[in-house]
Amino acid sequence: MDQRLTSVKYIGKRPEYIDGAYGTRIHFVQGESRMVPFDTARLMLRHVDVYAPGEEDAPVASIPAEK
């Protein structure tokens, strides 16, 4: 897996969103940018109505470990 990080901004309609589509469980607040793994960001950014390129100074998203 690629270890680079890319900034992704959540622009969807919900005030808050927890990613379930890609299994990351990253919590976003509308308009918030998070640094996510490059491979996942590439998939997220295909959904232009939900995600957009984010700010480079965004915090790194913590991805909860699977139980």
mmCIF file of the N, C-alpha and C atoms, coordinates in Angstrom:
data_MODEL
# 
_entry.id   MODEL 
# 
loop_
_atom_site.group_PDB 
_atom_site.id 
_atom_site.type_symbol 
_atom_site.label_atom_id 
_atom_site.label_alt_id 
_atom_site.label_comp_id 
_atom_site.label_asym_id 
_atom_site.label_entity_id 
_atom_site.label_seq_id 
_atom_site.pdbx_PDB_ins_code 
_atom_site.Cartn_x 
_atom_site.Cartn_y 
_atom_site.Cartn_z 
_atom_site.occupancy 
_atom_site.B_iso_or_equiv 
_atom_site.pdbx_formal_charge 
_atom_site.auth_seq_id 
_atom_site.auth_comp_id 
_atom_site.auth_asym_id 
_atom_site.auth_atom_id 
_atom_site.pdbx_PDB_model_num 
ATOM 1   N N  . MET A 1 1  ? 0.843   -1.185 0.000  1.00 0.00 ? 1  MET A N  1 
ATOM 2   C CA . MET A 1 1  ? 0.000   0.000  0.000  1.00 0.00 ? 1  MET A CA 1 
ATOM 3   C C  . MET A 1 1  ? 0.883   1.242  0.000  1.00 0.00 ? 1  MET A C  1 
ATOM 4   N N  . ASP A 1 2  ? 0.448   2.242  -0.734 1.00 0.00 ? 2  ASP A N  1 
ATOM 5   C CA . ASP A 1 2  ? 1.167   3.504  -0.840 1.00 0.00 ? 2  ASP A CA 1 
ATOM 6   C C  . ASP A 1 2  ? 1.044   4.263  0.479  1.00 0.00 ? 2  ASP A C  1 
ATOM 7   N N  . GLN A 1 3  ? 2.151   4.726  1.043  1.00 0.00 ? 3  GLN A N  1 
ATOM 8   C CA . GLN A 1 3  ? 2.140   5.399  2.348  1.00 0.00 ? 3  GLN A CA 1 
ATOM 9   C C  . GLN A 1 3  ? 2.053   6.924  2.242  1.00 0.00 ? 3  GLN A C  1 
ATOM 10  N N  . ARG A 1 4  ? 2.040   7.456  1.009  1.00 0.00 ? 4  ARG A N  1 
ATOM 11  C CA . ARG A 1 4  ? 1.895   8.910  0.850  1.00 0.00 ? 4  ARG A CA 1 
ATOM 12  C C  . ARG A 1 4  ? 0.508   9.343  1.300  1.00 0.00 ? 4  ARG A C  1 
ATOM 13  N N  . LEU A 1 5  ? 0.408   10.592 1.689  1.00 0.00 ? 5  LEU A N  1 
ATOM 14  C CA . LEU A 1 5  ? -0.872  11.151 2.123  1.00 0.00 ? 5  LEU A CA 1 
ATOM 15  C C  . LEU A 1 5  ? -1.304  12.264 1.178  1.00 0.00 ? 5  LEU A C  1 
ATOM 16  N N  . THR A 1 6  ? -2.603  12.395 1.009  1.00 0.00 ? 6  THR A N  1 
ATOM 17  C CA . THR A 1 6  ? -3.182  13.425 0.155  1.00 0.00 ? 6  THR A CA 1 
ATOM 18  C C  . THR A 1 6  ? -4.331  14.074 0.915  1.00 0.00 ? 6  THR A C  1 
ATOM 19  N N  . SER A 1 7  ? -4.471  15.372 0.767  1.00 0.00 ? 7  SER A N  1 
ATOM 20  C CA . SER A 1 7  ? -5.537  16.092 1.446  1.00 0.00 ? 7  SER A CA 1 
ATOM 21  C C  . SER A 1 7  ? -6.845  15.960 0.667  1.00 0.00 ? 7  SER A C  1 
ATOM 22  N N  . VAL A 1 8  ? -7.903  15.605 1.412  1.00 0.00 ? 8  VAL A N  1 
ATOM 23  C CA . VAL A 1 8  ? -9.245  15.459 0.848  1.00 0.00 ? 8  VAL A CA 1 
ATOM 24  C C  . VAL A 1 8  ? -10.203 16.287 1.695  1.00 0.00 ? 8  VAL A C  1 
ATOM 25  N N  . LYS A 1 9  ? -11.072 17.057 1.025  1.00 0.00 ? 9  LYS A N  1 
ATOM 26  C CA . LYS A 1 9  ? -12.070 17.872 1.723  1.00 0.00 ? 9  LYS A CA 1 
ATOM 27  C C  . LYS A 1 9  ? -13.446 17.252 1.510  1.00 0.00 ? 9  LYS A C  1 
ATOM 28  N N  . TYR A 1 10 ? -14.205 17.137 2.597  1.00 0.00 ? 10 TYR A N  1 
ATOM 29  C CA . TYR A 1 10 ? -15.578 16.646 2.508  1.00 0.00 ? 10 TYR A CA 1 
ATOM 30  C C  . TYR A 1 10 ? -16.494 17.809 2.161  1.00 0.00 ? 10 TYR A C  1 
ATOM 31  N N  . ILE A 1 11 ? -17.194 17.708 1.028  1.00 0.00 ? 11 ILE A N  1 
ATOM 32  C CA . ILE A 1 11 ? -18.096 18.775 0.582  1.00 0.00 ? 11 ILE A CA 1 
ATOM 33  C C  . ILE A 1 11 ? -19.524 18.267 0.429  1.00 0.00 ? 11 ILE A C  1 
ATOM 34  N N  . GLY A 1 12 ? -19.800 17.094 0.967  1.00 0.00 ? 12 GLY A N  1 
ATOM 35  C CA . GLY A 1 12 ? -21.133 16.498 0.855  1.00 0.00 ? 12 GLY A CA 1 
ATOM 36  C C  . GLY A 1 12 ? -22.195 17.304 1.582  1.00 0.00 ? 12 GLY A C  1 
ATOM 37  N N  . LYS A 1 13 ? -23.430 16.823 1.507  1.00 0.00 ? 13 LYS A N  1 
ATOM 38  C CA . LYS A 1 13 ? -24.577 17.546 2.052  1.00 0.00 ? 13 LYS A CA 1 
ATOM 39  C C  . LYS A 1 13 ? -24.736 17.427 3.562  1.00 0.00 ? 13 LYS A C  1 
ATOM 40  N N  . ARG A 1 14 ? -24.240 16.360 4.148  1.00 0.00 ? 14 ARG A N  1 
ATOM 41  C CA . ARG A 1 14 ? -24.413 16.145 5.595  1.00 0.00 ? 14 ARG A CA 1 
ATOM 42  C C  . ARG A 1 14 ? -23.486 17.062 6.394  1.00 0.00 ? 14 ARG A C  1 
ATOM 43  N N  . PRO A 1 15 ? -23.936 17.521 7.569  1.00 0.00 ? 15 PRO A N  1 
ATOM 44  C CA . PRO A 1 15 ? -23.062 18.360 8.406  1.00 0.00 ? 15 PRO A CA 1 
ATOM 45  C C  . PRO A 1 15 ? -21.845 17.581 8.914  1.00 0.00 ? 15 PRO A C  1 
ATOM 46  N N  . GLU A 1 16 ? -22.019 16.288 9.133  1.00 0.00 ? 16 GLU A N  1 
ATOM 47  C CA . GLU A 1 16 ? -20.916 15.410 9.547  1.00 0.00 ? 16 GLU A CA 1 
ATOM 48  C C  . GLU A 1 16 ? -21.043 14.106 8.780  1.00 0.00 ? 16 GLU A C  1 
ATOM 49  N N  . TYR A 1 17 ? -19.912 13.462 8.539  1.00 0.00 ? 17 TYR A N  1 
ATOM 50  C CA . TYR A 1 17 ? -19.928 12.226 7.761  1.00 0.00 ? 17 TYR A CA 1 
ATOM 51  C C  . TYR A 1 17 ? -18.795 11.322 8.233  1.00 0.00 ? 17 TYR A C  1 
ATOM 52  N N  . ILE A 1 18 ? -19.099 10.044 8.402  1.00 0.00 ? 18 ILE A N  1 
ATOM 53  C CA . ILE A 1 18 ? -18.085 9.039  8.713  1.00 0.00 ? 18 ILE A CA 1 
ATOM 54  C C  . ILE A 1 18 ? -18.007 8.116  7.514  1.00 0.00 ? 18 ILE A C  1 
ATOM 55  N N  . ASP A 1 19 ? -16.833 8.043  6.900  1.00 0.00 ? 19 ASP A N  1 
ATOM 56  C CA . ASP A 1 19 ? -16.659 7.233  5.698  1.00 0.00 ? 19 ASP A CA 1 
ATOM 57  C C  . ASP A 1 19 ? -16.910 5.764  5.980  1.00 0.00 ? 19 ASP A C  1 
ATOM 58  N N  . GLY A 1 20 ? -17.822 5.202  5.237  1.00 0.00 ? 20 GLY A N  1 
ATOM 59  C CA . GLY A 1 20 ? -18.087 3.778  5.310  1.00 0.00 ? 20 GLY A CA 1 
ATOM 60  C C  . GLY A 1 20 ? -17.832 3.123  3.959  1.00 0.00 ? 20 GLY A C  1 
ATOM 61  N N  . ALA A 1 21 ? -17.888 3.916  2.900  1.00 0.00 ? 21 ALA A N  1 
ATOM 62  C CA . ALA A 1 21 ? -17.731 3.381  1.547  1.00 0.00 ? 21 ALA A CA 1 
ATOM 63  C C  . ALA A 1 21 ? -16.364 2.740  1.338  1.00 0.00 ? 21 ALA A C  1 
ATOM 64  N N  . TYR A 1 22 ? -15.342 3.295  1.937  1.00 0.00 ? 22 TYR A N  1 
ATOM 65  C CA . TYR A 1 22 ? -13.983 2.779  1.753  1.00 0.00 ? 22 TYR A CA 1 
ATOM 66  C C  . TYR A 1 22 ? -13.426 2.132  3.009  1.00 0.00 ? 22 TYR A C  1 
ATOM 67  N N  . GLY A 1 23 ? -14.274 2.009  4.027  1.00 0.00 ? 23 GLY A N  1 
ATOM 68  C CA . GLY A 1 23 ? -13.893 1.295  5.237  1.00 0.00 ? 23 GLY A CA 1 
ATOM 69  C C  . GLY A 1 23 ? -12.886 2.003  6.122  1.00 0.00 ? 23 GLY A C  1 
ATOM 70  N N  . THR A 1 24 ? -12.689 3.306  5.920  1.00 0.00 ? 24 THR A N  1 
ATOM 71  C CA . THR A 1 24 ? -11.688 4.011  6.724  1.00 0.00 ? 24 THR A CA 1 
ATOM 72  C C  . THR A 1 24 ? -12.238 4.487  8.061  1.00 0.00 ? 24 THR A C  1 
ATOM 73  N N  . ARG A 1 25 ? -13.574 4.721  8.114  1.00 0.00 ? 25 ARG A N  1 
ATOM 74  C CA . ARG A 1 25 ? -14.241 5.261  9.306  1.00 0.00 ? 25 ARG A CA 1 
ATOM 75  C C  . ARG A 1 25 ? -13.706 6.650  9.676  1.00 0.00 ? 25 ARG A C  1 
ATOM 76  N N  . ILE A 1 26 ? -13.136 7.366  8.705  1.00 0.00 ? 26 ILE A N  1 
ATOM 77  C CA . ILE A 1 26 ? -12.660 8.734  8.943  1.00 0.00 ? 26 ILE A CA 1 
ATOM 78  C C  . ILE A 1 26 ? -13.868 9.634  9.160  1.00 0.00 ? 26 ILE A C  1 
ATOM 79  N N  . HIS A 1 27 ? -13.823 10.434 10.216 1.00 0.00 ? 27 HIS A N  1 
ATOM 80  C CA . HIS A 1 27 ? -14.898 11.370 10.552 1.00 0.00 ? 27 HIS A CA 1 
ATOM 81  C C  . HIS A 1 27 ? -14.583 12.722 9.914  1.00 0.00 ? 27 HIS A C  1 
ATOM 82  N N  . PHE A 1 28 ? -15.525 13.219 9.120  1.00 0.00 ? 28 PHE A N  1 
ATOM 83  C CA . PHE A 1 28 ? -15.408 14.531 8.495  1.00 0.00 ? 28 PHE A CA 1 
ATOM 84  C C  . PHE A 1 28 ? -16.521 15.431 8.993  1.00 0.00 ? 28 PHE A C  1 
ATOM 85  N N  . VAL A 1 29 ? -16.225 16.710 9.133  1.00 0.00 ? 29 VAL A N  1 
ATOM 86  C CA . VAL A 1 29 ? -17.215 17.759 9.314  1.00 0.00 ? 29 VAL A CA 1 
ATOM 87  C C  . VAL A 1 29 ? -17.281 18.464 7.966  1.00 0.00 ? 29 VAL A C  1 
ATOM 88  N N  . GLN A 1 30 ? -18.478 18.874 7.545  1.00 0.00 ? 30 GLN A N  1 
ATOM 89  C CA . GLN A 1 30 ? -18.635 19.498 6.241  1.00 0.00 ? 30 GLN A CA 1 
ATOM 90  C C  . GLN A 1 30 ? -17.645 20.650 6.057  1.00 0.00 ? 30 GLN A C  1 
ATOM 91  N N  . GLY A 1 31 ? -16.907 20.620 4.940  1.00 0.00 ? 31 GLY A N  1 
ATOM 92  C CA . GLY A 1 31 ? -15.919 21.641 4.627  1.00 0.00 ? 31 GLY A CA 1 
ATOM 93  C C  . GLY A 1 31 ? -14.538 21.361 5.196  1.00 0.00 ? 31 GLY A C  1 
ATOM 94  N N  . GLU A 1 32 ? -14.405 20.279 5.961  1.00 0.00 ? 32 GLU A N  1 
ATOM 95  C CA . GLU A 1 32 ? -13.134 19.942 6.606  1.00 0.00 ? 32 GLU A CA 1 
ATOM 96  C C  . GLU A 1 32 ? -12.234 19.124 5.675  1.00 0.00 ? 32 GLU A C  1 
ATOM 97  N N  . SER A 1 33 ? -10.946 19.424 5.727  1.00 0.00 ? 33 SER A N  1 
ATOM 98  C CA . SER A 1 33 ? -9.951  18.650 4.989  1.00 0.00 ? 33 SER A CA 1 
ATOM 99  C C  . SER A 1 33 ? -9.210  17.732 5.937  1.00 0.00 ? 33 SER A C  1 
ATOM 100 N N  . ARG A 1 34 ? -8.876  16.539 5.447  1.00 0.00 ? 34 ARG A N  1 
ATOM 101 C CA . ARG A 1 34 ? -8.099  15.565 6.221  1.00 0.00 ? 34 ARG A CA 1 
ATOM 102 C C  . ARG A 1 34 ? -7.067  14.950 5.294  1.00 0.00 ? 34 ARG A C  1 
ATOM 103 N N  . MET A 1 35 ? -5.899  14.648 5.829  1.00 0.00 ? 35 MET A N  1 
ATOM 104 C CA . MET A 1 35 ? -4.868  13.951 5.076  1.00 0.00 ? 35 MET A CA 1 
ATOM 105 C C  . MET A 1 35 ? -5.168  12.456 5.175  1.00 0.00 ? 35 MET A C  1 
ATOM 106 N N  . VAL A 1 36 ? -5.356  11.820 4.018  1.00 0.00 ? 36 VAL A N  1 
ATOM 107 C CA . VAL A 1 36 ? -5.692  10.399 3.975  1.00 0.00 ? 36 VAL A CA 1 
ATOM 108 C C  . VAL A 1 36 ? -4.691  9.682  3.073  1.00 0.00 ? 36 VAL A C  1 
ATOM 109 N N  . PRO A 1 37 ? -4.563  8.370  3.219  1.00 0.00 ? 37 PRO A N  1 
ATOM 110 C CA . PRO A 1 37 ? -3.645  7.625  2.357  1.00 0.00 ? 37 PRO A CA 1 
ATOM 111 C C  . PRO A 1 37 ? -3.962  7.878  0.879  1.00 0.00 ? 37 PRO A C  1 
ATOM 112 N N  . PHE A 1 38 ? -2.910  8.010  0.080  1.00 0.00 ? 38 PHE A N  1 
ATOM 113 C CA . PHE A 1 38 ? -3.032  8.358  -1.327 1.00 0.00 ? 38 PHE A CA 1 
ATOM 114 C C  . PHE A 1 38 ? -3.994  7.436  -2.074 1.00 0.00 ? 38 PHE A C  1 
ATOM 115 N N  . ASP A 1 39 ? -3.880  6.139  -1.880 1.00 0.00 ? 39 ASP A N  1 
ATOM 116 C CA . ASP A 1 39 ? -4.733  5.180  -2.597 1.00 0.00 ? 39 ASP A CA 1 
ATOM 117 C C  . ASP A 1 39 ? -6.215  5.407  -2.288 1.00 0.00 ? 39 ASP A C  1 
ATOM 118 N N  . THR A 1 40 ? -6.529  5.684  -1.042 1.00 0.00 ? 40 THR A N  1 
ATOM 119 C CA . THR A 1 40 ? -7.910  5.937  -0.647 1.00 0.00 ? 40 THR A CA 1 
ATOM 120 C C  . THR A 1 40 ? -8.378  7.285  -1.169 1.00 0.00 ? 40 THR A C  1 
ATOM 121 N N  . ALA A 1 41 ? -7.522  8.296  -1.082 1.00 0.00 ? 41 ALA A N  1 
ATOM 122 C CA . ALA A 1 41 ? -7.867  9.631  -1.574 1.00 0.00 ? 41 ALA A CA 1 
ATOM 123 C C  . ALA A 1 41 ? -8.205  9.591  -3.060 1.00 0.00 ? 41 ALA A C  1 
ATOM 124 N N  . ARG A 1 42 ? -7.458  8.831  -3.806 1.00 0.00 ? 42 ARG A N  1 
ATOM 125 C CA . ARG A 1 42 ? -7.693  8.720  -5.247 1.00 0.00 ? 42 ARG A CA 1 
ATOM 126 C C  . ARG A 1 42 ? -9.105  8.185  -5.511 1.00 0.00 ? 42 ARG A C  1 
ATOM 127 N N  . LEU A 1 43 ? -9.540  7.222  -4.724 1.00 0.00 ? 43 LEU A N  1 
ATOM 128 C CA . LEU A 1 43 ? -10.891 6.682  -4.877 1.00 0.00 ? 43 LEU A CA 1 
ATOM 129 C C  . LEU A 1 43 ? -11.951 7.693  -4.424 1.00 0.00 ? 43 LEU A C  1 
ATOM 130 N N  . MET A 1 44 ? -11.713 8.340  -3.281 1.00 0.00 ? 44 MET A N  1 
ATOM 131 C CA . MET A 1 44 ? -12.667 9.316  -2.766 1.00 0.00 ? 44 MET A CA 1 
ATOM 132 C C  . MET A 1 44 ? -12.887 10.455 -3.754 1.00 0.00 ? 44 MET A C  1 
ATOM 133 N N  . LEU A 1 45 ? -11.799 10.934 -4.346 1.00 0.00 ? 45 LEU A N  1 
ATOM 134 C CA . LEU A 1 45 ? -11.885 12.106 -5.217 1.00 0.00 ? 45 LEU A CA 1 
ATOM 135 C C  . LEU A 1 45 ? -12.609 11.827 -6.526 1.00 0.00 ? 45 LEU A C  1 
ATOM 136 N N  . ARG A 1 46 ? -12.937 10.586 -6.801 1.00 0.00 ? 46 ARG A N  1 
ATOM 137 C CA . ARG A 1 46 ? -13.770 10.262 -7.965 1.00 0.00 ? 46 ARG A CA 1 
ATOM 138 C C  . ARG A 1 46 ? -15.203 10.744 -7.759 1.00 0.00 ? 46 ARG A C  1 
ATOM 139 N N  . HIS A 1 47 ? -15.586 10.921 -6.504 1.00 0.00 ? 47 HIS A N  1 
ATOM 140 C CA . HIS A 1 47 ? -16.941 11.344 -6.155 1.00 0.00 ? 47 HIS A CA 1 
ATOM 141 C C  . HIS A 1 47 ? -16.949 12.855 -5.937 1.00 0.00 ? 47 HIS A C  1 
ATOM 142 N N  . VAL A 1 48 ? -17.024 13.608 -7.040 1.00 0.00 ? 48 VAL A N  1 
ATOM 143 C CA . VAL A 1 48 ? -16.867 15.062 -6.992 1.00 0.00 ? 48 VAL A CA 1 
ATOM 144 C C  . VAL A 1 48 ? -18.003 15.781 -6.274 1.00 0.00 ? 48 VAL A C  1 
ATOM 145 N N  . ASP A 1 49 ? -19.111 15.079 -6.027 1.00 0.00 ? 49 ASP A N  1 
ATOM 146 C CA . ASP A 1 49 ? -20.210 15.685 -5.278 1.00 0.00 ? 49 ASP A CA 1 
ATOM 147 C C  . ASP A 1 49 ? -20.050 15.506 -3.773 1.00 0.00 ? 49 ASP A C  1 
ATOM 148 N N  . VAL A 1 50 ? -19.062 14.704 -3.368 1.00 0.00 ? 50 VAL A N  1 
ATOM 149 C CA . VAL A 1 50 ? -18.835 14.420 -1.951 1.00 0.00 ? 50 VAL A CA 1 
ATOM 150 C C  . VAL A 1 50 ? -17.465 14.898 -1.481 1.00 0.00 ? 50 VAL A C  1 
ATOM 151 N N  . TYR A 1 51 ? -16.451 14.776 -2.323 1.00 0.00 ? 51 TYR A N  1 
ATOM 152 C CA . TYR A 1 51 ? -15.080 15.123 -1.933 1.00 0.00 ? 51 TYR A CA 1 
ATOM 153 C C  . TYR A 1 51 ? -14.439 16.041 -2.957 1.00 0.00 ? 51 TYR A C  1 
ATOM 154 N N  . ALA A 1 52 ? -13.489 16.846 -2.487 1.00 0.00 ? 52 ALA A N  1 
ATOM 155 C CA . ALA A 1 52 ? -12.702 17.724 -3.342 1.00 0.00 ? 52 ALA A CA 1 
ATOM 156 C C  . ALA A 1 52 ? -11.272 17.727 -2.808 1.00 0.00 ? 52 ALA A C  1 
ATOM 157 N N  . PRO A 1 53 ? -10.310 18.145 -3.633 1.00 0.00 ? 53 PRO A N  1 
ATOM 158 C CA . PRO A 1 53 ? -8.949  18.288 -3.101 1.00 0.00 ? 53 PRO A CA 1 
ATOM 159 C C  . PRO A 1 53 ? -8.969  19.249 -1.917 1.00 0.00 ? 53 PRO A C  1 
ATOM 160 N N  . GLY A 1 54 ? -8.231  18.912 -0.881 1.00 0.00 ? 54 GLY A N  1 
ATOM 161 C CA . GLY A 1 54 ? -8.250  19.711 0.345  1.00 0.00 ? 54 GLY A CA 1 
ATOM 162 C C  . GLY A 1 54 ? -7.013  20.573 0.520  1.00 0.00 ? 54 GLY A C  1 
ATOM 163 N N  . GLU A 1 55 ? -6.968  21.247 1.667  1.00 0.00 ? 55 GLU A N  1 
ATOM 164 C CA . GLU A 1 55 ? -5.833  22.100 2.010  1.00 0.00 ? 55 GLU A CA 1 
ATOM 165 C C  . GLU A 1 55 ? -4.661  21.235 2.462  1.00 0.00 ? 55 GLU A C  1 
ATOM 166 N N  . GLU A 1 56 ? -3.465  21.636 2.109  1.00 0.00 ? 56 GLU A N  1 
ATOM 167 C CA . GLU A 1 56 ? -2.270  20.842 2.403  1.00 0.00 ? 56 GLU A CA 1 
ATOM 168 C C  . GLU A 1 56 ? -1.891  20.835 3.881  1.00 0.00 ? 56 GLU A C  1 
ATOM 169 N N  . ASP A 1 57 ? -2.401  21.794 4.657  1.00 0.00 ? 57 ASP A N  1 
ATOM 170 C CA . ASP A 1 57 ? -2.066  21.833 6.083  1.00 0.00 ? 57 ASP A CA 1 
ATOM 171 C C  . ASP A 1 57 ? -3.112  21.096 6.931  1.00 0.00 ? 57 ASP A C  1 
ATOM 172 N N  . ALA A 1 58 ? -3.905  20.243 6.288  1.00 0.00 ? 58 ALA A N  1 
ATOM 173 C CA . ALA A 1 58 ? -4.958  19.499 6.980  1.00 0.00 ? 58 ALA A CA 1 
ATOM 174 C C  . ALA A 1 58 ? -4.360  18.482 7.945  1.00 0.00 ? 58 ALA A C  1 
ATOM 175 N N  . PRO A 1 59 ? -5.092  18.181 9.028  1.00 0.00 ? 59 PRO A N  1 
ATOM 176 C CA . PRO A 1 59 ? -4.598  17.165 9.967  1.00 0.00 ? 59 PRO A CA 1 
ATOM 177 C C  . PRO A 1 59 ? -4.655  15.774 9.335  1.00 0.00 ? 59 PRO A C  1 
ATOM 178 N N  . VAL A 1 60 ? -3.771  14.926 9.783  1.00 0.00 ? 60 VAL A N  1 
ATOM 179 C CA . VAL A 1 60 ? -3.747  13.546 9.315  1.00 0.00 ? 60 VAL A CA 1 
ATOM 180 C C  . VAL A 1 60 ? -4.920  12.805 9.952  1.00 0.00 ? 60 VAL A C  1 
ATOM 181 N N  . ALA A 1 61 ? -5.690  12.124 9.121  1.00 0.00 ? 61 ALA A N  1 
ATOM 182 C CA . ALA A 1 61 ? -6.837  11.374 9.613  1.00 0.00 ? 61 ALA A CA 1 
ATOM 183 C C  . ALA A 1 61 ? -6.344  10.093 10.271 1.00 0.00 ? 61 ALA A C  1 
ATOM 184 N N  . SER A 1 62 ? -6.913  9.800  11.426 1.00 0.00 ? 62 SER A N  1 
ATOM 185 C CA . SER A 1 62 ? -6.594  8.517  12.053 1.00 0.00 ? 62 SER A CA 1 
ATOM 186 C C  . SER A 1 62 ? -7.631  7.518  11.591 1.00 0.00 ? 62 SER A C  1 
ATOM 187 N N  . ILE A 1 63 ? -7.153  6.390  11.106 1.00 0.00 ? 63 ILE A N  1 
ATOM 188 C CA . ILE A 1 63 ? -8.032  5.338  10.623 1.00 0.00 ? 63 ILE A CA 1 
ATOM 189 C C  . ILE A 1 63 ? -8.090  4.281  11.698 1.00 0.00 ? 63 ILE A C  1 
ATOM 190 N N  . PRO A 1 64 ? -9.274  4.091  12.308 1.00 0.00 ? 64 PRO A N  1 
ATOM 191 C CA . PRO A 1 64 ? -9.384  3.105  13.382 1.00 0.00 ? 64 PRO A CA 1 
ATOM 192 C C  . PRO A 1 64 ? -8.964  1.705  12.932 1.00 0.00 ? 64 PRO A C  1 
ATOM 193 N N  . ALA A 1 65 ? -8.299  0.997  13.814 1.00 0.00 ? 65 ALA A N  1 
ATOM 194 C CA . ALA A 1 65 ? -7.886  -0.376 13.511 1.00 0.00 ? 65 ALA A CA 1 
ATOM 195 C C  . ALA A 1 65 ? -9.114  -1.270 13.502 1.00 0.00 ? 65 ALA A C  1 
ATOM 196 N N  . GLU A 1 66 ? -9.072  -2.277 12.666 1.00 0.00 ? 66 GLU A N  1 
ATOM 197 C CA . GLU A 1 66 ? -10.179 -3.235 12.615 1.00 0.00 ? 66 GLU A CA 1 
ATOM 198 C C  . GLU A 1 66 ? -10.182 -4.076 13.870 1.00 0.00 ? 66 GLU A C  1 
ATOM 199 N N  . LYS A 1 67 ? -11.374 -4.422 14.350 1.00 0.00 ? 67 LYS A N  1 
ATOM 200 C CA . LYS A 1 67 ? -11.488 -5.231 15.566 1.00 0.00 ? 67 LYS A CA 1 
ATOM 201 C C  . LYS A 1 67 ? -11.672 -6.676 15.210 1.00 0.00 ? 67 LYS A C  1 
# 
